[in-house]
């Protein structure tokens, strides 16, 4: 194999390695966006899912996700979801390495993404793949 063919093989191998984690990150962003949009709509019409869980939650915790605070929290969740979706698409293209790392970390943070259910394992998977030297070298 000549030196000219070797970088092409590394890029193709790296693209294959980031393909599945980037789809997982995309799913995390979409699920987070849908949940945040649902929260925004429910808070805008003056209701939420909190009344169904009142027996199990502290009063101070419930206030965080109702009314204006709930609207702001949902809006932030939508912005974060859009960022994660954008980064997942860039990860698939092997561009903007730092952005992809940031989105992978952001996906794991509780209360920002669907963290423990899908964000945490997907974020860890993305970080493991992104920190591989051959994958990092393939980014442009």
N, CA, C and O of each residue as an XYZ file, in Angstrom:
560
protein
N       0.856     -1.173      0.000
C       0.000      0.000      0.000
C       0.902      1.237      0.000
O       1.850      1.324      0.780
N       0.606      2.160     -0.855
C       1.409      3.374     -0.926
C       0.959      4.358      0.139
O      -0.102      4.204      0.745
N       1.791      5.379      0.356
C       1.478      6.397      1.350
C       0.238      7.199      0.979
O      -0.453      7.708      1.862
N      -0.053      7.319     -0.314
C      -1.219      8.077     -0.749
C      -2.524      7.344     -0.420
O      -3.541      7.992     -0.173
N      -2.514      6.035     -0.412
C      -3.714      5.263     -0.134
C      -3.994      5.118      1.353
O      -5.147      4.941      1.747
N      -2.978      5.188      2.173
C      -3.146      4.958      3.601
C      -4.047      6.002      4.280
O      -4.923      5.591      5.042
N      -3.901      7.326      4.064
C      -4.804      8.277      4.721
C      -6.265      8.078      4.347
O      -7.145      8.310      5.176
N      -6.540      7.657      3.129
C      -7.917      7.405      2.707
C      -8.502      6.263      3.527
O      -9.652      6.339      3.959
N      -7.726      5.211      3.745
C      -8.196      4.076      4.530
C      -8.471      4.491      5.974
O      -9.456      4.043      6.560
N      -7.624      5.333      6.559
C      -7.815      5.794      7.932
C      -9.096      6.601      8.043
O      -9.836      6.445      9.015
N      -9.376      7.463      7.068
C     -10.588      8.274      7.089
C     -11.824      7.390      6.953
O     -12.821      7.609      7.640
N     -11.765      6.391      6.072
C     -12.901      5.488      5.893
C     -13.133      4.676      7.166
O     -14.277      4.516      7.590
N     -12.068      4.161      7.781
C     -12.205      3.419      9.033
C     -12.764      4.317     10.132
O     -13.622      3.887     10.903
N     -12.293      5.550     10.212
C     -12.773      6.492     11.225
C     -14.223      6.855     10.992
O     -14.995      6.980     11.943
N     -14.600      7.025      9.737
C     -16.002      7.329      9.422
C     -16.899      6.175      9.855
O     -18.003      6.397     10.352
N     -16.436      4.966      9.669
C     -17.213      3.803     10.096
C     -17.304      3.742     11.622
O     -18.331      3.341     12.169
N     -16.235      4.138     12.300
C     -16.231      4.104     13.762
C     -17.163      5.147     14.377
O     -17.773      4.887     15.414
N     -17.283      6.323     13.755
C     -18.141      7.373     14.320
C     -19.578      7.294     13.828
O     -20.441      8.012     14.334
N     -19.847      6.450     12.868
C     -21.183      6.380     12.291
C     -22.262      6.036     13.316
O     -23.230      6.783     13.456
N     -22.119      4.946     14.019
C     -23.135      4.528     14.993
C     -23.233      5.474     16.191
O     -24.344      5.833     16.581
N     -22.103      5.897     16.797
C     -22.224      6.847     17.906
C     -22.857      8.175     17.496
O     -23.583      8.784     18.282
N     -22.589      8.625     16.277
C     -23.188      9.888     15.838
C     -24.698      9.746     15.662
O     -25.444     10.687     15.932
N     -25.149      8.588     15.216
C     -26.593      8.350     15.127
C     -27.197      8.310     16.529
O     -28.283      8.846     16.749
N     -26.511      7.689     17.464
C     -26.974      7.662     18.844
C     -27.058      9.060     19.435
O     -28.008      9.378     20.150
N     -26.067      9.896     19.139
C     -26.077     11.282     19.612
C     -27.220     12.053     18.961
O     -27.851     12.892     19.603
N     -27.482     11.774     17.705
C     -28.604     12.399     17.005
C     -29.930     12.016     17.660
O     -30.793     12.867     17.873
N     -30.085     10.740     17.976
C     -31.306     10.275     18.646
C     -31.444     10.946     20.014
O     -32.544     11.342     20.396
N     -30.349     11.076     20.747
C     -30.370     11.747     22.045
C     -30.859     13.186     21.895
O     -31.688     13.649     22.679
N     -30.347     13.888     20.890
C     -30.774     15.262     20.654
C     -32.233     15.369     20.264
O     -32.940     16.263     20.730
N     -32.689     14.467     19.413
C     -34.090     14.492     18.971
C     -35.027     14.188     20.143
O     -36.029     14.879     20.328
N     -34.709     13.165     20.929
C     -35.543     12.827     22.084
C     -35.555     13.988     23.087
O     -36.609     14.351     23.610
N     -34.390     14.559     23.349
C     -34.316     15.704     24.249
C     -35.108     16.889     23.733
O     -35.772     17.577     24.509
N     -35.046     17.137     22.431
C     -35.798     18.234     21.831
C     -37.301     18.015     21.924
O     -38.048     18.944     22.231
N     -37.741     16.802     21.664
C     -39.172     16.493     21.748
C     -39.682     16.657     23.179
O     -40.742     17.242     23.401
N     -38.923     16.138     24.149
C     -39.336     16.264     25.542
C     -39.342     17.728     25.998
O     -40.239     18.148     26.730
N     -38.355     18.490     25.570
C     -38.312     19.908     25.932
C     -39.435     20.679     25.270
O     -40.028     21.565     25.886
N     -39.735     20.353     24.020
C     -40.838     21.006     23.321
C     -42.167     20.684     23.994
O     -43.021     21.559     24.137
N     -42.341     19.443     24.405
C     -43.544     19.047     25.138
C     -43.650     19.817     26.456
O     -44.727     20.295     26.813
N     -42.545     19.934     27.169
C     -42.528     20.695     28.408
C     -42.851     22.160     28.184
O     -43.561     22.772     28.982
N     -42.331     22.725     27.099
C     -42.607     24.126     26.764
C     -44.092     24.330     26.477
O     -44.700     25.284     26.962
N     -44.660     23.444     25.702
C     -46.087     23.555     25.362
C     -46.947     23.408     26.615
O     -47.865     24.197     26.835
N     -46.653     22.400     27.435
C     -47.440     22.190     28.658
C     -47.338     23.384     29.607
O     -48.339     23.793     30.196
N     -46.144     23.939     29.760
C     -45.987     25.099     30.639
C     -46.638     26.342     30.057
O     -47.149     27.177     30.803
N     -46.626     26.476     28.745
C     -47.244     27.639     28.107
C     -48.763     27.634     28.271
O     -49.380     28.694     28.371
N     -49.365     26.444     28.298
C     -50.820     26.393     28.481
C     -51.211     26.310     29.962
O     -52.392     26.244     30.302
N     -50.190     26.314     30.837
C     -50.460     26.382     32.261
C     -50.600     25.060     32.974
O     -51.168     25.004     34.064
N     -50.102     24.014     32.393
C     -50.153     22.708     33.048
C     -48.789     22.030     32.883
O     -47.909     22.550     32.197
N     -48.628     20.902     33.499
C     -47.400     20.116     33.349
C     -47.688     18.698     33.813
O     -48.805     18.385     34.225
N     -46.686     17.851     33.746
C     -46.843     16.485     34.220
C     -46.584     16.391     35.713
O     -46.773     15.328     36.305
N     -46.158     17.477     36.329
C     -45.832     17.492     37.754
C     -47.021     17.110     38.640
O     -46.813     16.362     39.596
N     -48.268     17.576     38.389
C     -49.366     17.200     39.281
C     -49.557     15.691     39.433
O     -50.066     15.237     40.458
N     -49.162     14.921     38.443
C     -49.313     13.479     38.521
C     -48.254     12.836     39.412
O     -48.377     11.670     39.788
N     -47.211     13.602     39.751
C     -46.123     13.074     40.558
C     -46.007     13.788     41.899
O     -44.994     13.622     42.578
N     -46.998     14.573     42.309
C     -46.897     15.400     43.508
C     -46.594     14.608     44.770
O     -45.894     15.107     45.651
N     -47.092     13.410     44.878
C     -46.878     12.627     46.090
C     -45.403     12.290     46.309
O     -44.975     12.090     47.445
N     -44.635     12.228     45.238
C     -43.253     11.784     45.331
C     -42.232     12.916     45.266
O     -41.035     12.655     45.394
N     -42.660     14.159     45.073
C     -41.717     15.245     44.864
C     -41.799     16.311     45.946
O     -42.866     16.579     46.500
N     -40.676     16.901     46.228
C     -40.593     18.022     47.151
C     -41.201     19.262     46.476
O     -41.090     19.428     45.262
N     -41.838     20.121     47.264
C     -42.488     21.330     46.739
C     -41.506     22.247     45.995
O     -41.853     22.816     44.960
N     -40.298     22.387     46.514
C     -39.293     23.248     45.858
C     -38.891     22.686     44.491
O     -38.657     23.443     43.550
N     -38.814     21.390     44.390
C     -38.469     20.760     43.129
C     -39.564     20.983     42.089
O     -39.276     21.234     40.918
N     -40.810     20.890     42.519
C     -41.933     21.084     41.597
C     -41.935     22.504     41.037
O     -42.262     22.703     39.866
N     -41.579     23.486     41.851
C     -41.579     24.871     41.402
C     -40.539     25.128     40.308
O     -40.688     26.063     39.521
N     -39.493     24.311     40.255
C     -38.468     24.475     39.225
C     -38.998     24.221     37.822
O     -38.483     24.770     36.848
N     -40.020     23.395     37.723
C     -40.506     22.984     36.409
C     -41.930     23.436     36.117
O     -42.595     22.875     35.246
N     -42.398     24.442     36.838
C     -43.726     24.991     36.582
C     -43.616     26.467     36.247
O     -42.680     27.139     36.680
N     -44.548     26.962     35.492
C     -44.636     28.388     35.185
C     -43.477     28.903     34.361
O     -42.983     28.221     33.464
N     -43.042     30.127     34.676
C     -41.986     30.787     33.909
C     -40.673     30.015     33.975
O     -39.958     29.923     32.978
N     -40.351     29.459     35.139
C     -39.120     28.682     35.267
C     -39.166     27.439     34.376
O     -38.153     27.049     33.795
N     -40.319     26.834     34.273
C     -40.480     25.670     33.402
C     -40.330     26.027     31.937
O     -39.758     25.267     31.155
N     -40.854     27.198     31.569
C     -40.733     27.661     30.185
C     -39.266     27.915     29.850
O     -38.784     27.493     28.799
N     -38.557     28.606     30.744
C     -37.132     28.883     30.519
C     -36.336     27.580     30.461
O     -35.482     27.414     29.591
N     -36.607     26.673     31.368
C     -35.920     25.381     31.385
C     -36.168     24.600     30.089
O     -35.248     24.004     29.529
N     -37.396     24.609     29.628
C     -37.728     23.910     28.374
C     -37.057     24.565     27.183
O     -36.585     23.877     26.278
N     -37.011     25.892     27.176
C     -36.356     26.604     26.075
C     -34.868     26.278     26.038
O     -34.304     26.050     24.967
N     -34.233     26.257     27.207
C     -32.809     25.886     27.276
C     -32.625     24.455     26.776
O     -31.663     24.168     26.064
N     -33.530     23.565     27.140
C     -33.464     22.185     26.671
C     -33.561     22.079     25.155
O     -32.887     21.252     24.542
N     -34.401     22.919     24.552
C     -34.528     22.921     23.091
C     -33.233     23.405     22.437
O     -32.777     22.831     21.448
N     -32.647     24.458     22.992
C     -31.384     24.989     22.453
C     -30.287     23.934     22.554
O     -29.534     23.725     21.603
N     -30.196     23.277     23.693
C     -29.195     22.222     23.880
C     -29.436     21.070     22.909
O     -28.488     20.522     22.346
N     -30.702     20.700     22.711
C     -31.026     19.611     21.781
C     -30.614     19.958     20.353
O     -30.083     19.112     19.634
N     -30.858     21.197     19.947
C     -30.453     21.629     18.606
C     -28.930     21.574     18.474
O     -28.407     21.160     17.440
N     -28.227     21.992     19.522
C     -26.762     21.933     19.520
C     -26.276     20.491     19.391
O     -25.365     20.211     18.612
N     -26.872     19.588     20.141
C     -26.474     18.174     20.095
C     -26.760     17.579     18.718
O     -25.947     16.820     18.190
N     -27.904     17.918     18.140
C     -28.242     17.427     16.798
C     -27.236     17.939     15.772
O     -26.761     17.177     14.930
N     -26.911     19.232     15.843
C     -25.937     19.824     14.920
C     -24.579     19.136     15.064
O     -23.939     18.800     14.068
N     -24.147     18.928     16.305
C     -22.857     18.285     16.539
C     -22.859     16.833     16.058
O     -21.845     16.351     15.551
N     -23.976     16.138     16.209
C     -24.063     14.761     15.728
C     -23.891     14.700     14.210
O     -23.237     13.799     13.686
N     -24.480     15.663     13.517
C     -24.329     15.717     12.058
C     -22.884     16.037     11.675
O     -22.362     15.486     10.706
N     -22.239     16.922     12.432
C     -20.834     17.248     12.170
C     -19.933     16.065     12.492
O     -18.930     15.842     11.814
N     -20.286     15.310     13.518
C     -19.506     14.123     13.867
C     -19.561     13.108     12.733
O     -18.552     12.486     12.402
N     -20.725     12.943     12.147
C     -20.888     12.019     11.017
C     -20.000     12.433      9.841
O     -19.502     11.586      9.100
N     -19.807     13.762      9.678
C     -18.974     14.296      8.590
C     -17.494     14.354      8.949
O     -16.672     14.733      8.116
N     -17.146     13.984     10.181
C     -15.773     14.074     10.692
C     -15.251     15.512     10.642
O     -14.124     15.754     10.211
N     -16.073     16.458     11.083
C     -15.614     17.850     11.165
C     -15.972     18.432     12.519
O     -16.895     17.962     13.185
N     -15.243     19.449     12.917
C     -15.424     20.184     14.173
C     -15.319     19.277     15.396
O     -16.290     19.055     16.120
N     -14.126     18.770     15.598
C     -13.842     17.824     16.675
C     -14.242     18.367     18.049
O     -14.901     17.671     18.821
N     -13.852     19.588     18.354
C     -14.157     20.178     19.657
C     -15.653     20.280     19.917
O     -16.116     20.035     21.030
N     -16.396     20.639     18.895
C     -17.852     20.729     18.999
C     -18.459     19.364     19.307
O     -19.376     19.254     20.120
N     -17.949     18.343     18.664
C     -18.448     16.977     18.889
C     -18.127     16.501     20.301
O     -18.948     15.842     20.938
N     -16.938     16.833     20.788
C     -16.579     16.483     22.163
C     -17.503     17.198     23.154
O     -17.982     16.592     24.112
N     -17.746     18.485     22.916
C     -18.607     19.266     23.809
C     -20.024     18.706     23.833
O     -20.628     18.596     24.900
N     -20.553     18.356     22.683
C     -21.911     17.805     22.615
C     -21.991     16.448     23.307
O     -22.995     16.138     23.949
N     -20.949     15.645     23.181
C     -20.931     14.340     23.848
C     -20.962     14.507     25.360
O     -21.650     13.762     26.057
N     -20.225     15.472     25.859
C     -20.212     15.753     27.298
C     -21.552     16.335     27.733
O     -22.096     15.956     28.771
N     -22.076     17.252     26.938
C     -23.356     17.893     27.252
C     -24.494     16.879     27.299
O     -25.415     17.013     28.105
N     -24.435     15.875     26.445
C     -25.477     14.847     26.409
C     -25.526     14.039     27.701
O     -26.552     13.437     28.017
N     -24.433     14.023     28.446
C     -24.376     13.231     29.671
C     -24.821     13.991     30.914
O     -24.987     13.384     31.972
N     -25.015     15.294     30.814
C     -25.333     16.105     31.989
C     -26.813     15.965     32.344
O     -27.680     16.174     31.496
N     -27.098     15.613     33.597
C     -28.494     15.472     34.023
C     -29.273     16.773     33.879
O     -28.711     17.861     34.004
N     -30.553     16.654     33.619
C     -31.497     17.775     33.480
C     -31.272     18.616     32.232
O     -31.976     19.606     32.034
N     -30.325     18.257     31.396
C     -30.113     18.987     30.149
C     -30.518     18.127     28.966
O     -31.050     18.633     27.978
N     -30.273     16.863     29.063
C     -30.653     15.929     28.002
C     -31.350     14.741     28.672
O     -31.401     14.662     29.900
N     -31.885     13.822     27.871
C     -32.456     12.622     28.497
C     -31.321     11.768     29.056
O     -31.021     10.685     28.552
N     -30.702     12.291     30.111
C     -29.384     11.878     30.600
C     -29.218     10.397     30.889
O     -28.561      9.692     30.123
N     -29.777      9.929     31.935
C     -29.485      8.570     32.384
C     -30.051      7.513     31.455
O     -29.507      6.413     31.363
N     -31.117      7.829     30.777
C     -31.765      6.834     29.928
C     -30.952      6.590     28.658
O     -30.581      5.453     28.365
N     -30.678      7.647     27.910
C     -29.894      7.457     26.681
C     -28.690      8.387     26.599
O     -27.682      8.025     25.993
N     -28.769      9.565     27.190
C     -27.682     10.539     27.065
C     -26.377     10.070     27.670
O     -25.316     10.267     27.078
N     -26.435      9.457     28.835
C     -25.211      9.016     29.505
C     -24.491      7.911     28.732
O     -23.305      8.062     28.442
N     -25.155      6.811     28.387
C     -24.417      5.784     27.648
C     -23.969      6.244     26.252
O     -22.874      5.899     25.809
N     -24.800      7.010     25.573
C     -24.421      7.490     24.234
C     -23.262      8.470     24.339
O     -22.326      8.415     23.542
N     -23.319      9.369     25.322
C     -22.234     10.331     25.513
C     -20.911      9.644     25.809
O     -19.873     10.032     25.273
N     -20.944      8.631     26.653
C     -19.724      7.877     26.964
C     -19.207      7.168     25.724
O     -18.006      7.174     25.457
N     -20.104      6.559     24.970
C     -19.719      5.860     23.734
C     -19.060      6.837     22.763
O     -18.025      6.528     22.174
N     -19.656      8.010     22.598
C     -19.085      9.018     21.695
C     -17.702      9.444     22.162
O     -16.783      9.557     21.350
N     -17.542      9.681     23.461
C     -16.238     10.094     23.979
C     -15.177      9.016     23.780
O     -14.035      9.322     23.436
N     -15.549      7.767     23.992
C     -14.593      6.671     23.793
C     -14.136      6.633     22.338
O     -12.945      6.488     22.063
N     -15.069      6.761     21.417
C     -14.717      6.721     19.992
C     -13.928      7.966     19.594
O     -12.939      7.867     18.869
N     -14.361      9.139     20.064
C     -13.701     10.383     19.674
C     -12.280     10.506     20.207
O     -11.463     11.208     19.613
N     -11.971      9.845     21.303
C     -10.626      9.949     21.868
C      -9.631      8.966     21.247
O      -8.450      8.981     21.593
N     -10.090      8.130     20.353
C      -9.166      7.234     19.660
C      -8.278      8.084     18.746
O      -8.781      8.953     18.034
N      -6.963      7.840     18.759
C      -6.047      8.680     17.960
C      -6.370      8.696     16.464
O      -6.272      9.740     15.819
N      -6.750      7.555     15.920
C      -7.026      7.518     14.479
C      -8.299      8.283     14.126
O      -8.397      8.855     13.040
N      -9.262      8.297     15.026
C     -10.496      9.055     14.780
C     -10.193     10.546     14.899
O     -10.621     11.341     14.062
N      -9.458     10.918     15.934
C      -9.117     12.320     16.129
C      -8.321     12.856     14.940
O      -8.533     13.989     14.509
N      -7.413     12.046     14.415
C      -6.599     12.459     13.266
C      -7.432     12.612     11.989
O      -7.060     13.376     11.098
N      -8.541     11.901     11.896
C      -9.374     11.957     10.685
C     -10.248     13.202     10.628
O     -10.745     13.551      9.558
N     -10.448     13.880     11.758
C     -11.274     15.091     11.761
C     -10.558     16.208     11.024
O      -9.331     16.307     11.050
N     -11.349     17.047     10.366
C     -10.789     18.198      9.642
C     -11.528     19.457     10.017
O     -11.208     20.535      9.515
